[in-house]
């Protein structure tokens, strides 16, 4: 099979497909749910409320599908690395191009292992396709630290081969910048803060903050100046309804919009407490969530234009009203707007899936991680400088008083709420148990701050031990 560059490129493309194959189960429920509901700033009004009580069932299909998709991508990366190296040696592919493809494979494998370890702790480490299938299937778990040590190795290899950018045709592929950012994250998990600082500093001058926070998730702003790595969505043809062309589309917007607009859906609900937690003048507030009587901040989204609003709510242009908030079926009246940016999505007329890209990692998070890393090594002056870059963009000109680490955690909360990393950042800090207790008066059950290993995987592999507490 590995006899020409076209086949090699197709193999590497298949690694990316692990992030697009199951938007509902793997991406929404396996990646976004843990980082959204576990923070207790959002809750679920469907059948997945257990994230808010830290009692995720071992047979929950969302985490099982994430496991399957991530290991599918890892196996594809293993195949690509091994075979493309052989192609280079045999002269079947030009060395520079082959090495770039190998760099993408190392980077994606490192990113996927990072996601697995962030969710589950230690997981099986499988990197060699020359082992027998039985040995591979029955690999025991490595520790969380061992996984992140391997992530470091993968990303260091990737950095040697990856470019900083691509031409328009290849936009969205993993870059050297993404490899440096995820390398910094891995060092943070390993408490190697000086190495994290060095990795993150390589991004300075390569990325910048969007001048307007609202523009980060703008529907027309795919792969913007702040984005480091995002899932690419496409909708070349077909319908956006259930059973339509959803292979390369997502239904995050459907999960976050008011039910009054679309008659069903809207399972992810922010809390009033989160709404009230933003500082006065913080422009991130209404670019993250809106409440009763407030207009959508995106000028492309006019609530009054939705057919159901015209038919049943007098064509108002606000998210309900103060007198009659939209609180059906246990909703809070507040709604997330980061994923509610495509004016075409409206389940009332059958449109559920969107081609809005999903940003997994952006420069705002890197700056806050630089603040944390510098604080950890005793350089609070540098920590404050990085914090203020993010706060200034939000319209905030002063640093709050208090413990520096707590200030950083609050910045994570308000910069990244509802996205793909907040719970992992809290857990990575080691302060998540205290944080949840102090903010919400909730005690996380022992061992339940990480997800269970999917029961289907435990049943299949006799060497796979379940996480304590499950």
C-alpha positions as CSV (number, residue, x, y, z in Angstrom):
1,X,0.0,0.0,0.0
2,X,2.8,2.4,0.8
3,X,4.3,2.8,-2.6
4,X,3.4,6.4,-3.5
5,X,3.1,9.8,-1.8
6,X,-0.7,9.9,-2.5
7,X,-1.2,6.9,-0.3
8,X,1.0,8.3,2.4
9,X,-0.9,11.5,2.5
10,X,-4.2,9.7,2.7
11,X,-3.0,7.7,5.6
12,X,-2.1,10.8,7.5
13,X,-5.5,12.4,6.6
14,X,-7.1,9.4,8.2
15,X,-5.5,10.3,11.6
16,X,-7.3,13.7,11.6
17,X,-10.6,11.8,10.9
18,X,-10.6,10.6,14.5
19,X,-11.8,14.0,15.5
20,X,-14.6,14.1,12.9
21,X,-16.1,10.6,13.0
22,X,-18.5,11.0,15.9
23,X,-19.5,14.6,16.7
24,X,-22.3,13.7,19.2
25,X,-20.7,10.9,21.2
26,X,-17.0,11.3,21.1
27,X,-16.5,15.1,20.6
28,X,-19.5,16.5,22.4
29,X,-19.9,13.9,25.2
30,X,-16.3,12.8,25.4
31,X,-14.4,16.1,25.1
32,X,-16.8,19.0,25.7
33,X,-19.0,17.5,28.4
34,X,-16.2,16.8,30.9
35,X,-14.7,20.3,30.4
36,X,-18.1,22.0,30.7
37,X,-20.3,20.2,33.2
38,X,-17.5,19.2,35.6
39,X,-16.8,22.9,36.3
40,X,-20.4,23.2,37.6
41,X,-20.8,26.5,35.6
42,X,-23.0,24.5,33.1
43,X,-25.5,21.7,33.6
44,X,-27.3,19.1,31.4
45,X,-31.1,19.0,31.2
46,X,-31.0,15.7,29.2
47,X,-30.0,12.3,30.3
48,X,-26.3,13.1,31.0
49,X,-26.8,14.9,34.3
50,X,-24.3,12.7,36.1
51,X,-21.3,14.9,35.1
52,X,-22.6,17.5,37.5
53,X,-22.4,14.9,40.4
54,X,-19.1,13.3,39.3
55,X,-20.8,9.9,38.9
56,X,-20.2,9.2,35.2
57,X,-21.3,5.6,34.5
58,X,-18.6,3.2,33.3
59,X,-20.9,2.2,30.4
60,X,-21.5,5.8,29.2
61,X,-21.1,5.5,25.5
62,X,-19.6,9.0,25.1
63,X,-16.4,8.2,26.9
64,X,-16.2,4.7,25.2
65,X,-16.6,6.3,21.7
66,X,-13.9,8.9,22.6
67,X,-11.6,6.0,23.6
68,X,-12.3,4.2,20.4
69,X,-11.8,7.2,18.1
70,X,-8.6,8.4,19.9
71,X,-7.0,4.9,19.7
72,X,-8.1,4.6,16.1
73,X,-6.2,7.8,15.4
74,X,-3.2,6.6,17.4
75,X,-3.1,3.3,15.4
76,X,-3.3,5.2,12.2
77,X,-0.4,7.4,13.4
78,X,1.7,4.3,14.3
79,X,1.1,2.9,10.8
80,X,2.0,6.2,9.1
81,X,5.2,6.8,11.1
82,X,6.5,3.2,10.5
83,X,5.6,3.0,6.8
84,X,6.5,6.5,5.7
85,X,9.9,6.1,7.3
86,X,10.3,3.0,5.2
87,X,9.1,4.9,2.1
88,X,11.8,7.6,2.7
89,X,14.5,4.9,3.1
90,X,13.4,3.1,-0.1
91,X,13.1,6.4,-2.1
92,X,9.3,6.1,-2.7
93,X,8.7,9.6,-1.3
94,X,10.6,12.8,-1.3
95,X,12.4,13.1,2.1
96,X,11.2,16.6,3.1
97,X,7.5,15.8,2.3
98,X,7.7,12.4,4.0
99,X,9.2,14.0,7.1
100,X,6.4,16.6,7.2
101,X,3.8,13.8,7.1
102,X,5.7,11.9,9.8
103,X,5.7,15.2,11.9
104,X,1.9,15.5,11.6
105,X,1.6,11.9,12.7
106,X,3.8,12.3,15.8
107,X,2.0,15.5,16.7
108,X,-1.5,14.1,16.4
109,X,-0.5,11.0,18.3
110,X,0.8,13.2,21.1
111,X,-2.4,15.3,21.1
112,X,-4.6,12.2,21.2
113,X,-2.7,10.7,24.1
114,X,-2.9,14.1,25.8
115,X,-6.7,14.1,25.5
116,X,-6.9,10.5,26.8
117,X,-4.7,11.1,29.8
118,X,-6.4,14.4,30.6
119,X,-9.8,12.5,30.8
120,X,-8.8,9.1,32.2
121,X,-5.4,9.5,33.8
122,X,-3.1,6.6,32.9
123,X,-4.0,4.7,29.7
124,X,-2.4,1.9,27.6
125,X,0.6,3.2,25.6
126,X,0.7,1.6,22.2
127,X,3.3,2.9,19.7
128,X,4.8,-0.1,17.9
129,X,2.9,-1.7,15.0
130,X,5.4,-4.6,14.8
131,X,4.1,-6.2,18.1
132,X,1.6,-9.0,17.7
133,X,-2.0,-8.0,17.8
134,X,-2.6,-9.9,21.0
135,X,0.2,-8.1,22.8
136,X,-1.2,-4.8,21.6
137,X,-4.8,-5.6,22.6
138,X,-3.8,-6.6,26.1
139,X,-1.5,-3.7,26.9
140,X,-1.8,-2.6,30.5
141,X,-2.1,1.0,31.6
142,X,0.9,3.3,31.8
143,X,0.7,6.0,34.5
144,X,-0.6,9.5,33.7
145,X,3.0,10.8,34.1
146,X,4.3,8.2,31.7
147,X,1.8,9.1,29.1
148,X,2.7,12.8,29.3
149,X,6.4,11.9,29.2
150,X,5.6,10.1,25.9
151,X,3.6,13.1,24.7
152,X,6.7,15.2,25.2
153,X,8.7,12.8,23.1
154,X,6.1,12.8,20.3
155,X,5.8,16.5,20.2
156,X,9.6,17.1,20.3
157,X,9.9,14.8,17.2
158,X,7.0,16.6,15.5
159,X,8.6,20.0,16.0
160,X,11.6,19.0,14.0
161,X,9.5,18.4,10.9
162,X,6.4,20.6,11.0
163,X,6.1,24.0,9.3
164,X,4.7,27.0,11.1
165,X,2.0,27.4,8.5
166,X,0.6,25.9,5.3
167,X,-0.8,27.1,2.0
168,X,-4.6,27.7,1.8
169,X,-5.3,24.1,0.6
170,X,-3.7,22.6,3.7
171,X,-5.0,25.1,6.3
172,X,-6.0,23.3,9.4
173,X,-3.2,20.8,9.5
174,X,-1.3,20.6,12.7
175,X,1.6,23.1,12.8
176,X,4.8,23.5,14.6
177,X,3.0,26.1,16.7
178,X,0.4,23.6,17.8
179,X,3.1,21.1,18.6
180,X,4.9,23.7,20.9
181,X,1.6,24.6,22.6
182,X,0.7,21.0,23.4
183,X,4.3,20.4,24.4
184,X,3.9,23.2,26.9
185,X,0.7,21.7,28.2
186,X,2.4,18.3,28.7
187,X,5.2,19.9,30.7
188,X,2.6,21.6,32.8
189,X,1.0,18.2,33.6
190,X,4.5,17.0,34.6
191,X,5.1,20.1,36.8
192,X,8.1,21.0,34.7
193,X,7.2,24.6,34.6
194,X,10.5,26.0,33.3
195,X,10.3,23.7,30.3
196,X,6.7,24.7,29.8
197,X,7.7,28.3,29.7
198,X,10.3,27.6,27.1
199,X,7.9,25.7,24.9
200,X,5.2,28.4,25.1
201,X,7.6,31.2,24.5
202,X,8.2,29.8,21.0
203,X,4.7,31.0,20.1
204,X,5.3,34.7,20.8
205,X,5.2,36.6,17.6
206,X,3.5,33.7,15.8
207,X,0.1,34.1,17.3
208,X,-1.8,37.0,18.7
209,X,-5.1,37.6,20.6
210,X,-8.1,38.6,18.6
211,X,-8.7,42.3,19.3
212,X,-12.3,41.6,20.0
213,X,-13.1,38.5,22.1
214,X,-16.4,38.0,20.3
215,X,-14.5,37.4,17.1
216,X,-12.8,34.2,18.4
217,X,-15.7,32.0,17.6
218,X,-17.2,34.0,14.8
219,X,-18.8,31.7,12.2
220,X,-16.8,33.4,9.4
221,X,-13.5,33.4,11.4
222,X,-12.2,29.9,10.9
223,X,-8.5,29.4,11.8
224,X,-8.2,33.0,13.0
225,X,-5.1,34.7,14.3
226,X,-5.7,33.3,17.9
227,X,-6.5,29.8,16.9
228,X,-3.7,27.2,17.4
229,X,-5.6,24.0,16.6
230,X,-9.2,23.4,15.6
231,X,-11.4,20.7,14.2
232,X,-12.1,21.5,10.6
233,X,-15.8,21.3,9.5
234,X,-17.1,21.1,6.0
235,X,-20.5,21.0,4.4
236,X,-20.0,20.8,0.6
237,X,-23.5,19.5,0.0
238,X,-26.6,17.9,1.6
239,X,-28.9,18.8,4.4
240,X,-28.2,20.0,7.9
241,X,-31.0,18.0,9.4
242,X,-30.9,14.7,11.4
243,X,-29.7,12.0,9.0
244,X,-28.4,14.6,6.5
245,X,-24.9,15.5,5.6
246,X,-23.4,15.4,9.1
247,X,-20.2,13.5,8.5
248,X,-18.1,16.7,8.7
249,X,-20.4,18.9,10.6
250,X,-21.3,19.3,14.3
251,X,-24.4,20.0,16.3
252,X,-22.9,22.0,19.2
253,X,-25.1,24.9,18.3
254,X,-28.2,22.8,18.6
255,X,-27.0,21.7,22.1
256,X,-26.7,25.3,23.3
257,X,-29.6,27.3,21.8
258,X,-32.8,28.1,23.6
259,X,-35.6,25.5,23.1
260,X,-38.0,28.3,22.4
261,X,-36.2,29.0,19.1
262,X,-35.9,25.4,17.9
263,X,-38.7,23.4,19.8
264,X,-36.2,20.7,21.0
265,X,-32.5,20.4,21.8
266,X,-30.7,22.9,24.0
267,X,-29.3,20.4,26.5
268,X,-26.3,22.5,27.7
269,X,-27.3,25.2,30.1
270,X,-25.1,27.8,31.9
271,X,-25.9,28.8,35.4
272,X,-27.0,32.1,36.7
273,X,-24.1,31.9,39.2
274,X,-21.7,31.7,36.3
275,X,-23.3,34.7,34.6
276,X,-23.0,36.7,37.8
277,X,-19.4,35.7,38.4
278,X,-18.0,38.0,35.7
279,X,-16.4,41.3,36.8
280,X,-18.1,44.5,35.9
281,X,-17.1,45.6,32.4
282,X,-15.8,42.2,31.4
283,X,-16.6,42.0,27.6
284,X,-16.2,38.2,27.7
285,X,-19.5,37.9,29.6
286,X,-22.0,38.6,26.8
287,X,-19.7,36.9,24.3
288,X,-20.0,33.7,26.4
289,X,-23.6,33.7,27.6
290,X,-26.7,35.8,27.5
291,X,-29.8,36.0,29.8
292,X,-33.3,37.2,30.0
293,X,-33.9,40.4,28.0
294,X,-30.5,40.5,26.3
295,X,-29.9,40.5,22.6
296,X,-27.4,38.2,20.9
297,X,-24.0,39.9,20.7
298,X,-23.3,38.7,17.2
299,X,-24.9,41.0,14.6
300,X,-25.4,38.1,12.3
301,X,-27.8,36.4,14.9
302,X,-31.1,38.2,15.1
303,X,-33.4,36.3,17.5
304,X,-36.4,38.0,16.0
305,X,-35.8,36.3,12.6
306,X,-36.4,32.7,13.8
307,X,-39.8,31.5,12.6
308,X,-40.8,30.1,16.0
309,X,-40.1,33.5,17.7
310,X,-42.2,35.2,15.1
311,X,-45.0,32.8,15.5
312,X,-45.1,32.4,19.2
313,X,-43.2,35.2,20.9
314,X,-44.2,38.3,19.0
315,X,-40.9,38.5,17.1
316,X,-38.9,39.8,20.1
317,X,-35.1,40.2,19.5
318,X,-34.0,39.1,23.0
319,X,-33.4,35.9,24.8
320,X,-36.8,35.9,26.5
321,X,-37.6,38.8,28.7
322,X,-37.0,39.6,32.3
323,X,-40.7,39.2,33.0
324,X,-40.9,35.9,31.1
325,X,-37.5,34.2,31.0
326,X,-37.0,31.2,28.8
327,X,-36.8,28.5,31.5
328,X,-38.6,25.5,30.0
329,X,-37.8,22.1,31.3
330,X,-35.5,23.2,34.1
331,X,-33.4,25.6,32.0
332,X,-31.9,28.6,33.7
333,X,-32.9,31.3,31.3
334,X,-29.2,31.8,30.3
335,X,-27.7,30.4,27.1
336,X,-24.2,29.9,25.8
337,X,-23.4,31.9,22.6
338,X,-19.8,30.7,21.7
339,X,-21.3,27.9,19.6
340,X,-24.5,29.8,18.7
341,X,-23.0,31.7,15.8
342,X,-24.4,30.2,12.6
343,X,-27.7,32.0,11.6
344,X,-28.8,29.0,9.5
345,X,-29.1,26.6,12.3
346,X,-32.7,26.2,13.5
347,X,-34.1,22.8,14.5
348,X,-37.6,24.3,14.0
349,X,-37.0,24.2,10.3
350,X,-34.9,21.0,10.4
351,X,-31.4,22.5,10.5
352,X,-29.3,20.9,13.2
353,X,-25.7,20.5,12.0
354,X,-23.3,23.4,11.4
355,X,-20.0,23.7,9.6
356,X,-18.6,26.0,12.3
357,X,-15.1,24.9,13.2
358,X,-14.3,23.8,16.8
359,X,-11.3,25.5,18.4
360,X,-9.5,23.0,20.7
361,X,-6.6,25.3,21.7
362,X,-6.0,29.0,21.3
363,X,-3.4,31.6,22.3
364,X,-5.5,33.1,25.1
365,X,-5.1,29.7,26.9
366,X,-1.4,29.7,26.3
367,X,-1.0,33.2,27.8
368,X,-2.8,32.1,30.9
369,X,-0.8,28.9,31.1
370,X,2.4,31.1,30.8
371,X,1.0,33.1,33.8
372,X,0.5,30.0,35.8
373,X,3.9,28.5,34.9
374,X,5.7,31.8,35.8
375,X,3.8,32.0,39.1
376,X,4.9,28.4,39.9
377,X,8.6,29.3,39.5
378,X,8.2,32.4,41.6
379,X,8.1,35.1,38.8
380,X,4.8,36.8,39.6
381,X,5.8,39.9,37.7
382,X,5.9,37.9,34.5
383,X,2.7,36.1,35.5
384,X,0.9,39.5,35.9
385,X,2.1,40.6,32.5
386,X,0.6,37.6,30.8
387,X,-2.6,37.9,32.8
388,X,-3.0,41.5,31.9
389,X,-2.7,40.8,28.2
390,X,-5.8,38.6,28.4
391,X,-7.6,40.9,30.8
392,X,-6.9,44.0,28.8
393,X,-8.5,42.4,25.8
394,X,-11.6,41.8,27.9
395,X,-11.7,45.5,28.9
396,X,-10.3,45.0,32.4
397,X,-7.4,47.3,33.4
398,X,-6.5,46.1,36.8
399,X,-5.5,42.8,38.5
400,X,-7.9,41.6,41.2
401,X,-6.5,41.4,44.7
402,X,-5.9,38.0,46.3
403,X,-3.8,34.8,45.9
404,X,-2.2,34.8,42.4
405,X,-3.0,31.1,41.7
406,X,-6.7,31.8,42.5
407,X,-6.7,34.8,40.2
408,X,-5.3,32.6,37.4
409,X,-7.9,30.0,38.0
410,X,-10.6,32.6,37.7
411,X,-9.1,33.8,34.5
412,X,-9.2,30.3,33.1
413,X,-12.8,30.1,34.1
414,X,-13.9,33.3,32.4
415,X,-11.7,33.1,29.3
416,X,-12.4,29.4,28.5
417,X,-15.8,28.6,29.9
418,X,-17.8,26.2,27.7
419,X,-14.9,25.3,25.5
420,X,-12.6,22.2,25.5
421,X,-10.1,22.6,28.3
422,X,-11.3,24.3,31.5
423,X,-11.8,21.2,33.7
424,X,-8.5,19.7,32.5
425,X,-6.7,23.0,33.5
426,X,-8.3,22.9,36.9
427,X,-7.4,19.3,37.4
428,X,-3.9,20.0,36.1
429,X,-3.5,22.7,38.7
430,X,-4.1,20.3,41.5
431,X,-6.6,22.8,43.0
432,X,-9.8,21.4,41.5
433,X,-11.1,19.7,44.6
434,X,-10.6,22.9,46.7
435,X,-11.9,25.1,43.8
436,X,-15.2,23.2,43.5
437,X,-15.7,23.1,47.3
438,X,-15.1,26.8,47.7
439,X,-17.1,27.9,44.7
440,X,-20.1,25.6,44.9
441,X,-20.0,23.9,48.3
442,X,-19.7,20.5,46.6
443,X,-17.3,17.7,47.7
444,X,-16.1,15.6,44.7
445,X,-16.3,11.9,45.7
446,X,-12.9,10.2,46.0
447,X,-11.5,9.3,42.7
448,X,-14.3,10.8,40.7
449,X,-12.4,13.8,39.5
450,X,-11.3,11.7,36.5
451,X,-13.4,9.7,34.2
452,X,-13.8,5.9,34.5
453,X,-12.1,3.6,32.0
454,X,-15.0,2.6,29.7
455,X,-16.4,-0.8,30.9
456,X,-16.4,-2.2,27.3
457,X,-12.6,-1.7,27.2
458,X,-12.1,-3.2,30.7
459,X,-14.1,-6.2,29.6
460,X,-12.0,-6.6,26.4
461,X,-8.6,-6.2,28.1
462,X,-7.9,-8.3,31.2
463,X,-4.8,-6.2,32.0
464,X,-6.8,-2.9,32.0
465,X,-7.5,-1.9,35.6
466,X,-10.4,0.5,36.4
467,X,-9.8,3.8,38.1
468,X,-10.2,3.8,41.9
469,X,-13.7,4.6,43.0
470,X,-15.6,3.1,40.0
